[in-house]
Amino acid sequence: MRYLFAVIDTQSNSGTPEEMVSIDAFNEKIEAAGQRVMAAGVAAPTSALLIDNRNGLGSVVNGPAVTSDEYMSGFWVIEATDDATARELALEASQACNRKIELRAFLR
């Protein structure tokens, strides 16, 4: 089963070099175990474009859909045998990146 780990950050958090070392180590661990499908950081919400072309509207607005101090700053897509394994990996991911992780299963 595949799961999304959304990294929940805050506008005031700038990160540290030590966190990157810890994230790299976690990535290496799940890559070696065949659990990492992909991972990436994403640009800050201030660089977002909100696109709405439903019914040909063609709307393009600068900024995120939701304004909040918390936002998704990155993600992992992982492969795990069950929900319990995914939860354990999410706990490790949270510790590695020193941020909250929102865990969601992919729909089957």
PEWOWO-V777150 format. One record per residue. RES is the residue in one letter. SS is DSSP state (hx for helix, st for strand, lp for the rest). PHI is phi in whole degrees, 0 to 359 (999 if undefined). OMEGA is omega in whole degrees, -180 to 180 (none if undefined). Layout:
((RES SS PHI OMEGA) (RES SS PHI OMEGA))
//
This chain:
((M lp 999 178) (R st 255 -178) (Y st 224 174) (L st 255 170) (F st 253 177) (A st 271 179) (V st 276 -177) (I st 261 -175) (D st 246 174) (T st 234 -179) (Q lp 301 -176) (S lp 273 -177) (N lp 271 180) (S lp 254 180) (G lp 78 -179) (T lp 223 175) (P hx 300 179) (E hx 296 177) (E hx 296 179) (M hx 296 177) (V hx 297 180) (S hx 294 177) (I hx 297 179) (D hx 301 179) (A hx 296 178) (F hx 297 178) (N hx 302 179) (E hx 298 -180) (K hx 297 -176) (I hx 285 175) (E hx 293 -180) (A hx 297 180) (A lp 275 -179) (G lp 74 -177) (Q lp 260 -178) (R st 272 174) (V st 270 174) (M st 194 178) (A st 207 179) (A st 196 168) (G st 267 178) (V lp 235 -178) (A lp 298 -179) (A lp 297 -180) (P hx 303 -180) (T hx 297 180) (S hx 264 -176) (A lp 288 169) (L st 240 177) (L st 260 -175) (I st 256 175) (D st 223 179) (N lp 246 175) (R hx 297 -179) (N hx 55 177) (G hx 72 -177) (L lp 301 178) (G lp 68 -178) (S st 279 174) (V st 227 -176) (V st 237 176) (N st 289 176) (G lp 113 -177) (P lp 281 177) (A lp 291 -179) (V lp 231 178) (T lp 261 -178) (S lp 201 174) (D lp 293 179) (E st 267 179) (Y st 203 178) (M st 277 -179) (S st 257 179) (G st 179 -178) (F st 200 167) (W st 237 165) (V st 247 -176) (I st 237 175) (E st 249 178) (A lp 220 -177) (T lp 288 -177) (D lp 199 -179) (D hx 298 -178) (A hx 296 178) (T hx 296 178) (A hx 298 178) (R hx 297 179) (E hx 298 178) (L hx 294 178) (A hx 295 175) (L hx 298 177) (E hx 296 180) (A hx 297 179) (S hx 299 179) (Q hx 292 -178) (A hx 296 -176) (C hx 265 178) (N lp 60 179) (R lp 215 173) (K st 291 174) (I st 236 172) (E st 264 -177) (L st 261 176) (R st 221 175) (A st 279 172) (F lp 290 175) (L lp 289 -179) (R lp 269 none))
//
